[in-house]
C-alpha cells in the first residue's frame, strides 16, 4: 500500500467513527428535548454502547499503523495543509484515546447520561443532595481520566486539553487574572453610577409564540440556515451539530422575560452558523471540525453580544420588536431598550449575566473545577465552596442551590474542563471583531440596515472554513496578527458602558 492509499484508508476510518458519533449526538439531542423521562436508563445503555464502539474504532491498532505509515511522508511535511492538519489532530485524538480503558469510556457515558436526568430533577426541586452521589461518581471518573491520559503540571491540564487543545492552566490563569483586574473596577464604577436603565421593559408580557417567531426571524437574518437546522426547547440551551445539513438549536422561554430566549437563541445560532460554515466535504475529519470550544464560543458571543446587543442592531430590529410585542413596548424608546439589554448588575445565573460580570461566573467555576480534580475540594463541599466564592466575587449569597451550584448542566455531562472556554470565547470574540472592523470598515452601517452578510462572510472565510487547520492560538495570531489578549475585550466593554453609565 502506498502513502496515498494509507492516508485514504485512515480518513475513511476516521469518518466512519465520526458518523457513529453523530448518531450519539442525535440521541443526546433527543434526550434533552423530547425523550420520555422513563427512558433515561435505556438511553444510558444506548450511549454507553455507542461510546464503547466509537472508542474501539478510534483505538484500533490499524489506526496506529496507518498513522505511522503516513506521518513520515510528504503529506505530513507542510504544517498547515489539509493532510498535515488531519494527521496532527488524528494523532492527538488517537494518542489520548489509547490511554483510556474502554471500560472507563463506557462507564463515563453511562453515568453522565443518567446524571443529566438526575441533575434536571435536582435543579427543579433545589435538591443538591439528590445530585451529590452522581457528582461524586463523575469527579471520580474524571480524576481517573486525567491520570490515564497523563499531564504535566496540574491534573486539570489533561481535561482542559480535550476542549481547548494546547491551552494550559498557567496560560489561562494569567489571562483570567489580567481580565479580572480590569473588570472589578469597571463593574464598581457602573454600580456607583446614578444612571440606571428601565429594567422593567424586559420583564413584561412577551407571549412565547411571539418570542419564538421573533427569535427565529433574527437568527435567520444573521445567517442561520433553517433549511439545514431547527429550533427546539430544552432546560439548558445548546447547539448540536449533527452533521452537514443538520444543526439543532435549542432555547428556553419565559413569558415575562425577553432576554432569556432571544439572546439565548442568538447565542446558539452563533454556534450553528459556525457549524454550518464548516466545509461539508471534510465532515468527520479535523479539517471539518471546530478549531476548539473557545473559538466556537467566540462565534456565539459575537452574534449574541457584540452584534446582538449593539445599538446598530436594534436600530434595525427594534421597530420589528415593537410590532411583534405591541402591547408591551408601546411606551419604550430605542434608548430605553438599548440601555436595558445592556444592563449591568450582579446576578446569580450565569446564562443570564451581563457582559461585564459574566466572566466572573466562569472564573469561579474554573477555580472550583481545578480543586475538584486535584482533590482539594470534595463534591459534598461544593455548595459551601460555591457560595463562599460567589459572595467574594459578587457580594451576594445564592439563596438556593438551584441559583447556585446546580444551575449548569456541564458537570452532570462530565464536562469538567469545559467552562474556561466560555471566557476564552469572549476574549477571542472581541479580538476578532476588532480585526473585522479594520478589514470590513463600516459594519455598524450594515447592521443598521439589517445586513449581516459581510460580517458572516468574513467569519466564514477567516474562522469557519479552516476547521482545525490551525490550533486556536495559531488561528488568532494569523487572523489578528497578535496573540490572544484581555485588552480588546476590556476596550470593548469600556467603550460600550462608559456612555451608557456616564463613567
Beta strands, then each sheet from edge to edge (+ up, - down):
strand 1: 229-233
strand 2: 239-243
strand 3: 246-251
sheet 1: 1+ 3+ 2-
end
